[in-house]
């Protein structure tokens, strides 16, 4: 009888919570995964079938080409992942929640707004031929993105009580960090779409 009472109390307190969803709600998990899938699909659709001339066209001497945008996205995919995983190894700091300024939706809007927040990418993110060719960059991007999606499907890591400080967007918890990862991809997809919309962009 005593065991039954203890079990009943446990059920009331936990509300039948699934341990997998302990830190992220099902809606949060779905939102992050859907956004990862959407941002990947858009960039891959944009670059499909482009010729070497189109991939390497630059609007001017200071602009990146489509190929350089893709390389940057691929480099960022791994570097941001490593940054988030490194932050997860640090002690939890739930009191830092008050430092956050954005919801996931407002963070997406801020990150993808290319009319402001201009910055120079760190050297590790610079597209300087760090892959043997475009296909290698795409493969690296897809491999890392697949692993990130698989991680978010099942992780029980405490993403909400660990934080990074982005030089432009300030304090983000690690769940927001994954949203930022996707939004970064979307930001530079918009950049390569601007290149493709240039009137001098090669037809073939």
MDAnalysis code that builds the backbone (N, CA, C; Angstrom):
import MDAnalysis as mda
import numpy as np

u = mda.Universe.empty(612, n_residues=204, atom_resindex=np.repeat(np.arange(204), 3), trajectory=True)
u.add_TopologyAttr("name", ["N", "CA", "C"] * 204)
u.add_TopologyAttr("resid", np.arange(1, 205))
u.add_TopologyAttr("resname", ["UNK", "UNK", "UNK", "UNK", "UNK", "UNK", "UNK", "UNK", "UNK", "UNK", "UNK", "UNK", "UNK", "UNK", "UNK", "UNK", "UNK", "UNK", "UNK", "UNK", "UNK", "UNK", "UNK", "UNK", "UNK", "UNK", "UNK", "UNK", "UNK", "UNK", "UNK", "UNK", "UNK", "UNK", "UNK", "UNK", "UNK", "UNK", "UNK", "UNK", "UNK", "UNK", "UNK", "UNK", "UNK", "UNK", "UNK", "UNK", "UNK", "UNK", "UNK", "UNK", "UNK", "UNK", "UNK", "UNK", "UNK", "UNK", "UNK", "UNK", "UNK", "UNK", "UNK", "UNK", "UNK", "UNK", "UNK", "UNK", "UNK", "UNK", "UNK", "UNK", "UNK", "UNK", "UNK", "UNK", "UNK", "UNK", "UNK", "UNK", "UNK", "UNK", "UNK", "UNK", "UNK", "UNK", "UNK", "UNK", "UNK", "UNK", "UNK", "UNK", "UNK", "UNK", "UNK", "UNK", "UNK", "UNK", "UNK", "UNK", "UNK", "UNK", "UNK", "UNK", "UNK", "UNK", "UNK", "UNK", "UNK", "UNK", "UNK", "UNK", "UNK", "UNK", "UNK", "UNK", "UNK", "UNK", "UNK", "UNK", "UNK", "UNK", "UNK", "UNK", "UNK", "UNK", "UNK", "UNK", "UNK", "UNK", "UNK", "UNK", "UNK", "UNK", "UNK", "UNK", "UNK", "UNK", "UNK", "UNK", "UNK", "UNK", "UNK", "UNK", "UNK", "UNK", "UNK", "UNK", "UNK", "UNK", "UNK", "UNK", "UNK", "UNK", "UNK", "UNK", "UNK", "UNK", "UNK", "UNK", "UNK", "UNK", "UNK", "UNK", "UNK", "UNK", "UNK", "UNK", "UNK", "UNK", "UNK", "UNK", "UNK", "UNK", "UNK", "UNK", "UNK", "UNK", "UNK", "UNK", "UNK", "UNK", "UNK", "UNK", "UNK", "UNK", "UNK", "UNK", "UNK", "UNK", "UNK", "UNK", "UNK", "UNK", "UNK", "UNK", "UNK", "UNK", "UNK", "UNK", "UNK", "UNK", "UNK", "UNK"])
u.atoms.positions = np.array([
    [0.829, -1.209, 0.000],
    [0.000, 0.000, 0.000],
    [0.863, 1.259, 0.000],
    [1.890, 1.215, 0.837],
    [2.792, 2.361, 0.923],
    [3.466, 2.624, -0.416],
    [3.862, 1.539, -1.101],
    [4.510, 1.684, -2.417],
    [3.554, 2.295, -3.422],
    [2.282, 1.901, -3.357],
    [1.292, 2.458, -4.275],
    [1.086, 3.941, -4.038],
    [1.079, 4.341, -2.754],
    [0.927, 5.766, -2.428],
    [2.119, 6.572, -2.922],
    [3.314, 6.026, -2.779],
    [4.515, 6.715, -3.259],
    [4.495, 6.852, -4.772],
    [4.030, 5.783, -5.454],
    [3.941, 5.836, -6.914],
    [2.938, 6.878, -7.355],
    [1.792, 6.933, -6.660],
    [0.766, 7.926, -6.998],
    [1.303, 9.337, -6.805],
    [2.048, 9.567, -5.720],
    [2.632, 10.883, -5.468],
    [3.624, 11.249, -6.553],
    [4.426, 10.275, -6.977],
    [5.403, 10.525, -8.042],
    [4.711, 10.942, -9.333],
    [3.611, 10.247, -9.651],
    [2.875, 10.560, -10.878],
    [2.305, 11.960, -10.830],
    [1.758, 12.349, -9.665],
    [1.199, 13.705, -9.529],
    [2.268, 14.761, -9.691],
    [3.427, 14.549, -9.076],
    [4.507, 15.532, -9.134],
    [5.106, 15.634, -10.527],
    [5.317, 14.512, -11.175],
    [5.983, 14.536, -12.482],
    [5.032, 14.743, -13.628],
    [3.751, 14.460, -13.411],
    [2.787, 14.629, -14.503],
    [3.085, 13.718, -15.679],
    [3.590, 12.508, -15.370],
    [3.924, 11.548, -16.429],
    [4.921, 12.135, -17.430],
    [5.822, 12.973, -16.999],
    [6.770, 13.588, -17.919],
    [7.659, 12.543, -18.568],
    [7.861, 12.715, -19.852],
    [8.817, 11.895, -20.578],
    [10.202, 12.484, -20.321],
    [11.174, 11.693, -19.802],
    [12.506, 12.257, -19.525],
    [13.149, 12.915, -20.733],
    [12.844, 12.442, -21.956],
    [13.426, 13.043, -23.153],
    [12.985, 14.492, -23.309],
    [11.783, 14.812, -22.827],
    [11.248, 16.162, -22.998],
    [11.437, 17.027, -21.755],
    [12.316, 16.613, -20.866],
    [12.440, 17.283, -19.583],
    [12.889, 18.733, -19.733],
    [13.813, 19.005, -20.637],
    [14.344, 20.350, -20.782],
    [13.732, 21.112, -21.952],
    [13.313, 20.402, -22.974],
    [12.654, 21.022, -24.120],
    [11.240, 20.476, -24.221],
    [10.276, 21.334, -24.451],
    [8.923, 20.855, -24.681],
    [8.856, 20.217, -26.074],
    [7.877, 19.369, -26.324],
    [7.734, 18.817, -27.681],
    [7.622, 19.905, -28.734],
    [6.933, 21.002, -28.413],
    [6.786, 22.104, -29.384],
    [8.121, 22.775, -29.666],
    [8.939, 22.971, -28.627],
    [10.256, 23.589, -28.825],
    [11.149, 22.682, -29.660],
    [11.114, 21.416, -29.351],
    [11.948, 20.450, -30.083],
    [11.552, 20.443, -31.565],
    [10.235, 20.390, -31.817],
    [9.733, 20.374, -33.191],
    [10.085, 21.659, -33.925],
    [9.939, 22.793, -33.244],
    [10.246, 24.079, -33.878],
    [11.706, 24.127, -34.328],
    [12.619, 23.729, -33.455],
    [14.047, 23.775, -33.786],
    [14.376, 22.836, -34.937],
    [13.834, 21.626, -34.896],
    [14.120, 20.643, -35.952],
    [13.514, 21.083, -37.275],
    [12.275, 21.574, -37.239],
    [11.640, 22.052, -38.473],
    [12.435, 23.192, -39.095],
    [12.931, 24.095, -38.253],
    [13.687, 25.238, -38.778],
    [15.024, 24.792, -39.354],
    [15.659, 23.818, -38.722],
    [16.894, 23.254, -39.282],
    [16.642, 22.638, -40.653],
    [15.542, 21.913, -40.781],
    [15.201, 21.300, -42.066],
    [14.853, 22.346, -43.121],
    [14.095, 23.352, -42.728],
    [13.673, 24.385, -43.676],
    [14.855, 25.190, -44.207],
    [15.756, 25.595, -43.310],
    [16.878, 26.425, -43.753],
    [17.838, 25.634, -44.633],
    [18.011, 24.348, -44.327],
    [18.848, 23.517, -45.194],
    [18.213, 23.369, -46.575],
    [16.927, 23.072, -46.612],
    [16.257, 22.851, -47.892],
    [16.363, 24.078, -48.787],
    [16.258, 25.259, -48.189],
    [16.287, 26.477, -49.009],
    [17.645, 26.696, -49.654],
    [18.718, 26.555, -48.880],
    [20.036, 26.807, -49.460],
    [20.377, 25.760, -50.511],
    [20.037, 24.504, -50.267],
    [20.342, 23.460, -51.239],
    [19.527, 23.641, -52.524],
    [18.292, 24.077, -52.389],
    [17.470, 24.344, -53.568],
    [18.056, 25.491, -54.387],
    [18.517, 26.545, -53.697],
    [19.060, 27.719, -54.391],
    [20.280, 27.381, -55.237],
    [21.151, 26.534, -54.724],
    [22.431, 26.306, -55.410],
    [22.384, 25.132, -56.381],
    [21.306, 24.388, -56.377],
    [21.220, 23.216, -57.242],
    [21.309, 23.612, -58.714],
    [22.208, 22.974, -59.430],
    [22.328, 23.175, -60.866],
    [23.066, 24.424, -61.302],
    [23.647, 25.182, -60.365],
    [24.382, 26.380, -60.764],
    [25.690, 25.993, -61.452],
    [26.044, 26.759, -62.451],
    [27.284, 26.516, -63.184],
    [28.473, 27.071, -62.403],
    [29.698, 26.660, -62.749],
    [30.877, 27.236, -62.088],
    [30.913, 28.760, -62.198],
    [30.521, 29.297, -63.354],
    [30.517, 30.761, -63.517],
    [29.537, 31.411, -62.560],
    [28.396, 30.792, -62.372],
    [27.401, 31.345, -61.446],
    [27.858, 31.214, -59.998],
    [28.432, 30.083, -59.668],
    [28.883, 29.860, -58.295],
    [29.991, 30.823, -57.890],
    [30.824, 31.214, -58.857],
    [31.996, 32.033, -58.534],
    [31.848, 33.510, -58.886],
    [30.677, 33.898, -59.355],
    [30.438, 35.301, -59.691],
    [30.448, 36.153, -58.432],
    [31.126, 37.287, -58.522],
    [31.126, 38.277, -57.438],
    [30.557, 39.583, -57.959],
    [29.681, 40.185, -57.161],
    [29.093, 41.460, -57.559],
    [30.149, 42.557, -57.605],
    [31.131, 42.485, -56.700],
    [32.259, 43.426, -56.692],
    [33.394, 42.786, -55.908],
    [34.496, 43.506, -55.799],
    [35.698, 42.926, -55.191],
    [35.555, 42.660, -53.693],
    [34.572, 43.284, -53.052],
    [34.402, 43.111, -51.610],
    [33.306, 42.108, -51.258],
    [32.613, 41.608, -52.280],
    [31.473, 40.723, -52.034],
    [31.871, 39.256, -52.127],
    [31.136, 38.420, -51.416],
    [31.337, 36.983, -51.532],
    [30.548, 36.445, -52.718],
    [31.056, 35.394, -53.291],
    [30.331, 34.662, -54.335],
    [29.345, 33.695, -53.679],
    [28.509, 33.069, -54.489],
    [27.606, 32.033, -53.980],
    [28.417, 30.907, -53.335],
    [29.481, 30.480, -54.003],
    [30.314, 29.396, -53.468],
    [30.927, 29.774, -52.124],
    [31.347, 31.024, -51.988],
    [31.927, 31.469, -50.716],
    [30.872, 31.533, -49.618],
    [29.666, 31.931, -49.959],
    [28.576, 31.921, -48.976],
    [28.320, 30.498, -48.481],
    [28.326, 29.538, -49.404],
    [28.100, 28.140, -49.030],
    [29.236, 27.633, -48.142],
    [30.464, 27.979, -48.504],
    [31.597, 27.559, -47.672],
    [31.480, 28.147, -46.275],
    [31.098, 29.422, -46.191],
    [30.929, 30.066, -44.891],
    [29.852, 29.366, -44.070],
    [28.732, 29.038, -44.690],
    [27.650, 28.329, -43.994],
    [28.156, 26.988, -43.460],
    [28.908, 26.268, -44.282],
    [29.424, 24.955, -43.869],
    [30.422, 25.082, -42.721],
    [31.298, 26.070, -42.789],
    [32.269, 26.285, -41.716],
    [31.559, 26.657, -40.416],
    [30.570, 27.539, -40.523],
    [29.835, 27.982, -39.336],
    [29.069, 26.832, -38.701],
    [28.569, 25.939, -39.522],
    [27.774, 24.818, -39.013],
    [28.557, 24.019, -37.978],
    [29.818, 23.721, -38.287],
    [30.650, 22.958, -37.355],
    [31.165, 23.828, -36.224],
    [31.590, 25.049, -36.533],
    [32.163, 25.904, -35.493],
    [31.131, 26.321, -34.445],
    [29.915, 26.604, -34.878],
    [28.875, 26.966, -33.904],
    [28.488, 25.746, -33.071],
    [28.388, 24.581, -33.710],
    [28.129, 23.351, -32.963],
    [29.182, 23.145, -31.874],
    [30.450, 23.294, -32.231],
    [31.521, 23.114, -31.250],
    [31.422, 24.130, -30.123],
    [31.048, 25.352, -30.464],
    [30.878, 26.407, -29.460],
    [29.766, 26.032, -28.474],
    [28.655, 25.566, -28.988],
    [27.527, 25.192, -28.128],
    [27.880, 24.002, -27.246],
    [28.562, 23.024, -27.817],
    [28.945, 21.851, -27.030],
    [29.975, 22.207, -25.963],
    [30.859, 23.151, -26.294],
    [31.824, 23.598, -25.291],
    [31.131, 24.290, -24.130],
    [30.125, 25.104, -24.429],
    [29.374, 25.802, -23.374],
    [28.624, 24.819, -22.495],
    [28.216, 23.697, -23.080],
    [27.477, 22.692, -22.316],
    [28.363, 22.034, -21.261],
    [29.668, 22.078, -21.456],
    [30.598, 21.488, -20.487],
    [30.846, 22.398, -19.285],
    [30.385, 23.643, -19.382],
    [30.550, 24.583, -18.283],
    [29.419, 24.393, -17.262],
    [29.603, 24.864, -16.036],
    [28.544, 24.716, -15.033],
    [27.259, 25.412, -15.477],
    [26.128, 24.829, -15.133],
    [24.838, 25.454, -15.415],
    [24.758, 26.798, -14.682],
    [24.091, 27.765, -15.300],
    [23.979, 29.112, -14.706],
    [22.573, 29.649, -14.936],
    [21.553, 29.053, -14.306],
    [20.162, 29.456, -14.570],
    [19.879, 30.919, -14.283],
    [20.684, 31.550, -13.419],
    [20.466, 32.969, -13.105],
    [20.736, 33.867, -14.312],
    [21.433, 33.353, -15.319],
    [21.744, 34.177, -16.494],
    [20.553, 34.323, -17.443],
    [19.480, 33.605, -17.149],
    [18.296, 33.697, -17.984],
    [17.812, 35.135, -18.118],
    [17.997, 35.922, -17.088],
    [17.541, 37.320, -17.111],
    [18.333, 38.174, -18.087],
    [19.484, 37.681, -18.566],
    [20.285, 38.433, -19.528],
    [19.759, 38.310, -20.957],
    [18.903, 37.309, -21.200],
    [18.418, 37.088, -22.558],
    [17.498, 38.213, -23.007],
    [17.600, 38.539, -24.303],
    [16.801, 39.639, -24.844],
    [15.758, 39.198, -25.855],
    [15.852, 37.961, -26.334],
    [15.018, 37.561, -27.460],
    [14.224, 36.293, -27.178],
    [13.078, 36.189, -27.839],
    [12.404, 34.910, -27.993],
    [13.006, 34.245, -29.242],
    [12.786, 32.960, -29.455],
    [13.294, 32.350, -30.689],
    [12.833, 33.073, -31.955],
    [11.576, 33.512, -31.984],
    [11.063, 34.183, -33.181],
    [11.731, 35.541, -33.406],
    [11.921, 36.309, -32.334],
    [12.580, 37.609, -32.509],
    [14.060, 37.417, -32.839],
    [14.667, 36.366, -32.313],
    [16.067, 36.084, -32.631],
    [16.215, 35.794, -34.124],
    [15.307, 35.006, -34.668],
    [15.340, 34.726, -36.105],
    [15.220, 36.010, -36.904],
    [14.316, 36.875, -36.501],
    [14.132, 38.134, -37.225],
    [15.387, 39.006, -37.175],
    [16.010, 39.074, -36.017],
    [17.215, 39.897, -35.859],
    [18.379, 39.318, -36.667],
    [18.606, 38.017, -36.562],
    [19.756, 37.395, -37.225],
    [19.623, 37.473, -38.747],
    [18.422, 37.303, -39.254],
    [18.243, 37.266, -40.710],
    [18.063, 38.648, -41.326],
    [18.045, 39.689, -40.510],
    [17.921, 41.053, -41.031],
    [19.280, 41.535, -41.517],
    [19.477, 41.494, -42.821],
    [20.777, 41.869, -43.379],
    [20.934, 43.369, -43.591],
    [19.933, 44.143, -43.200],
    [20.049, 45.598, -43.303],
    [20.806, 46.179, -42.118],
    [21.015, 45.374, -41.084],
    [21.763, 45.830, -39.920],
    [22.607, 44.683, -39.395],
    [23.279, 44.922, -38.284],
    [24.125, 43.895, -37.672],
    [25.213, 43.386, -38.614],
    [25.768, 44.285, -39.413],
    [26.874, 43.897, -40.288],
    [28.117, 43.627, -39.444],
    [28.854, 42.612, -39.831],
    [30.067, 42.278, -39.084],
    [31.002, 41.482, -39.976],
    [32.274, 41.468, -39.597],
    [33.253, 40.662, -40.301],
    [33.339, 39.295, -39.640],
    [33.246, 38.247, -40.433],
    [33.289, 36.890, -39.881],
    [34.658, 36.602, -39.275],
    [34.712, 35.885, -38.144],
    [36.000, 35.481, -37.570],
    [36.795, 34.643, -38.575],
    [38.081, 34.555, -38.382],
    [38.946, 33.870, -39.347],
    [38.527, 32.412, -39.567],
    [38.068, 31.738, -38.509],
    [37.669, 30.334, -38.653],
    [36.442, 30.170, -39.534],
    [35.708, 31.259, -39.720],
    [34.482, 31.226, -40.517],
    [34.696, 31.789, -41.930],
    [35.888, 32.286, -42.187],
    [36.145, 32.939, -43.467],
    [36.232, 31.917, -44.601],
    [35.543, 32.163, -45.718],
    [35.613, 31.239, -46.861],
    [36.898, 31.453, -47.654],
    [37.893, 30.656, -47.339],
    [39.210, 30.815, -47.955],
    [39.677, 29.512, -48.585],
    [38.748, 28.774, -49.188],
    [39.109, 27.511, -49.823],
    [39.474, 26.433, -48.827],
    [38.767, 26.385, -47.679],
    [39.082, 25.406, -46.649],
    [38.539, 24.016, -46.967],
    [37.708, 23.919, -48.003],
    [37.254, 22.632, -48.516],
    [37.872, 22.427, -49.897],
    [38.007, 21.182, -50.301],
    [38.642, 20.897, -51.594],
    [37.804, 21.427, -52.754],
    [36.487, 21.421, -52.596],
    [35.599, 21.962, -53.626],
    [34.223, 22.189, -53.007],
    [33.299, 22.680, -53.807],
    [31.965, 22.977, -53.302],
    [31.261, 21.719, -52.796],
    [31.424, 20.615, -53.499],
    [30.771, 19.376, -53.088],
    [31.228, 18.947, -51.698],
    [32.501, 19.150, -51.407],
    [33.013, 18.801, -50.079],
    [32.391, 19.689, -49.008],
    [32.200, 20.962, -49.335],
    [31.567, 21.882, -48.381],
    [30.125, 21.466, -48.131],
    [29.409, 21.116, -49.198],
    [28.014, 20.692, -49.063],
    [27.924, 19.400, -48.245],
    [28.831, 18.474, -48.513],
    [28.838, 17.215, -47.777],
    [29.075, 17.460, -46.286],
    [30.033, 18.328, -45.958],
    [30.316, 18.645, -44.558],
    [29.108, 19.292, -43.894],
    [28.468, 20.203, -44.616],
    [27.269, 20.877, -44.109],
    [26.160, 19.864, -43.829],
    [25.892, 18.993, -44.793],
    [24.819, 18.010, -44.637],
    [25.101, 17.019, -43.512],
    [26.336, 16.578, -43.418],
    [26.694, 15.620, -42.367],
    [26.500, 16.227, -40.987],
    [26.977, 17.457, -40.837],
    [26.836, 18.120, -39.543],
    [25.364, 18.431, -39.241],
    [24.624, 18.877, -40.248],
    [23.213, 19.199, -40.041],
    [22.411, 17.944, -39.674],
    [22.699, 16.819, -40.336],
    [22.033, 15.561, -39.985],
    [22.283, 15.205, -38.522],
    [23.528, 15.355, -38.081],
    [23.883, 15.013, -36.705],
    [23.223, 15.958, -35.712],
    [23.135, 17.227, -36.068],
    [22.497, 18.214, -35.185],
    [21.016, 17.897, -35.014],
    [20.355, 17.566, -36.114],
    [18.930, 17.214, -36.047],
    [18.738, 15.963, -35.190],
    [19.581, 14.952, -35.387],
    [19.479, 13.733, -34.590],
    [19.682, 14.040, -33.106],
    [20.618, 14.914, -32.813],
    [20.877, 15.305, -31.421],
    [19.643, 15.963, -30.806],
    [19.041, 16.898, -31.514],
    [17.891, 17.615, -30.962],
    [16.653, 16.737, -30.843],
    [16.588, 15.683, -31.622],
    [15.444, 14.777, -31.500],
    [15.414, 14.062, -30.155],
    [16.589, 13.807, -29.583],
    [16.625, 12.933, -28.411],
    [17.373, 13.490, -27.201],
    [18.023, 14.632, -27.331],
    [18.868, 15.090, -26.232],
    [18.074, 15.357, -24.952],
    [18.684, 15.020, -23.843],
    [18.181, 15.419, -22.529],
    [19.141, 16.406, -21.877],
    [20.093, 16.927, -22.647],
    [21.024, 17.921, -22.110],
    [20.259, 19.173, -21.660],
    [20.785, 19.804, -20.655],
    [20.147, 20.985, -20.077],
    [20.504, 22.217, -20.912],
    [19.818, 22.396, -22.024],
    [20.143, 23.497, -22.934],
    [19.681, 24.858, -22.417],
    [18.714, 24.871, -21.531],
    [18.137, 26.148, -21.089],
    [18.943, 26.829, -19.986],
    [19.809, 26.084, -19.299],
    [20.580, 26.655, -18.191],
    [22.062, 26.800, -18.523],
    [22.414, 26.655, -19.799],
    [23.780, 26.898, -20.268],
    [23.715, 27.968, -21.349],
    [24.762, 28.790, -21.424],
    [24.677, 30.006, -22.230],
    [25.950, 30.264, -23.029],
    [25.764, 30.987, -24.132],
    [26.877, 31.584, -24.864],
    [26.621, 33.088, -24.926],
    [27.675, 33.839, -25.196],
    [27.513, 35.280, -25.413],
    [27.982, 35.578, -26.828],
    [27.038, 35.876, -27.697],
    [27.363, 36.188, -29.082],
    [27.812, 37.641, -29.185],
    [28.857, 37.938, -29.963],
    [29.359, 39.322, -30.035],
    [28.335, 40.320, -30.565],
    [27.354, 39.868, -31.340],
    [26.333, 40.773, -31.867],
    [25.008, 40.672, -31.133],
    [24.623, 39.443, -30.761],
    [23.261, 39.225, -30.255],
    [23.198, 38.943, -28.772],
    [24.341, 39.036, -28.101],
    [24.350, 38.952, -26.646],
    [24.154, 37.551, -26.096],
    [23.592, 37.475, -24.895],
    [23.461, 36.217, -24.182],
    [22.329, 35.373, -24.763],
    [22.666, 34.134, -25.097],
    [21.695, 33.182, -25.629],
    [21.825, 31.881, -24.854],
    [20.686, 31.279, -24.473],
    [20.801, 29.927, -23.942],
    [21.062, 28.980, -25.112],
    [21.413, 27.753, -24.819],
    [21.871, 26.872, -25.894],
    [20.740, 26.444, -26.820],
    [19.518, 26.423, -26.319],
    [18.398, 26.189, -27.240],
    [18.333, 27.326, -28.254],
    [18.433, 28.553, -27.771],
    [18.472, 29.699, -28.678],
    [19.700, 29.624, -29.579],
    [20.781, 29.058, -29.064],
    [21.983, 28.901, -29.878],
    [21.721, 28.039, -31.108],
    [20.928, 26.999, -30.943],
    [20.585, 26.164, -32.098],
    [19.648, 26.884, -33.063],
    [18.773, 27.711, -32.531],
    [17.931, 28.542, -33.399],
    [18.812, 29.524, -34.170],
    [19.779, 30.107, -33.485],
    [20.715, 31.034, -34.123],
    [21.525, 30.345, -35.219],
    [21.916, 29.087, -34.978],
    [22.635, 28.301, -35.985],
    [21.828, 28.223, -37.278],
    [20.549, 27.900, -37.164],
    [19.689, 27.835, -38.339],
    [19.507, 29.199, -38.978],
    [19.292, 30.216, -38.129],
    [19.074, 31.570, -38.642],
    [20.315, 32.094, -39.352],
    [21.490, 31.697, -38.862],
    [22.732, 32.084, -39.538],
    [22.763, 31.520, -40.953],
    [22.363, 30.269, -41.095],
    [22.274, 29.654, -42.425],
    [21.300, 30.445, -43.298],
    [20.150, 30.808, -42.733],
    [19.148, 31.575, -43.488],
    [19.695, 32.942, -43.878],
    [20.448, 33.564, -42.975],
    [21.018, 34.892, -43.247],
    [21.918, 34.857, -44.479],
    [22.768, 33.844, -44.558],
    [23.707, 33.789, -45.679],
    [23.092, 33.162, -46.930],
    [21.975, 32.481, -46.751],
    [21.198, 32.083, -47.928],
    [20.600, 33.324, -48.573],
    [20.114, 34.238, -47.760],
    [19.632, 35.518, -48.295],
    [20.762, 36.263, -49.001],
    [21.970, 36.179, -48.441],
    [23.119, 36.843, -49.064],
    [23.402, 36.263, -50.448],
    [23.410, 34.936, -50.562],
    [23.702, 34.352, -51.875],
    [22.544, 34.593, -52.847],
    [21.326, 34.739, -52.332],
    [20.199, 35.080, -53.199],
    [20.330, 36.508, -53.726],
    [20.929, 37.381, -52.928],
    [21.204, 38.744, -53.398],
    [22.215, 38.709, -54.541],
    [23.216, 37.848, -54.405],
    [24.206, 37.691, -55.481],
    [23.512, 37.204, -56.747],
    [22.639, 36.229, -56.614],
    [21.959, 35.649, -57.771],
    [20.977, 36.635, -58.416],
    [20.536, 37.624, -57.632],
    [19.600, 38.619, -58.163],
    [20.325, 39.777, -58.841],
    [21.661, 39.785, -58.768],
    [22.422, 40.869, -59.419],
    [22.180, 40.840, -60.928],
    [21.976, 41.997, -61.547],
    [21.713, 42.018, -63.000],
    [22.850, 41.438, -63.837],
    [24.053, 41.415, -63.298],
    [25.189, 40.874, -64.043],
    [25.451, 39.379, -63.747],
    [24.600, 38.776, -62.935],
    [24.768, 37.362, -62.620],
    [24.671, 36.533, -63.896],
    [25.660, 35.647, -64.146],
    [25.655, 34.875, -65.392],
    [24.357, 34.089, -65.589],
    [23.923, 33.987, -66.813],
    [22.705, 33.239, -67.116],
    [22.943, 31.731, -66.998],
    [24.151, 31.303, -67.335],
    [24.486, 29.880, -67.260],
    [25.883, 29.716, -66.640],
])
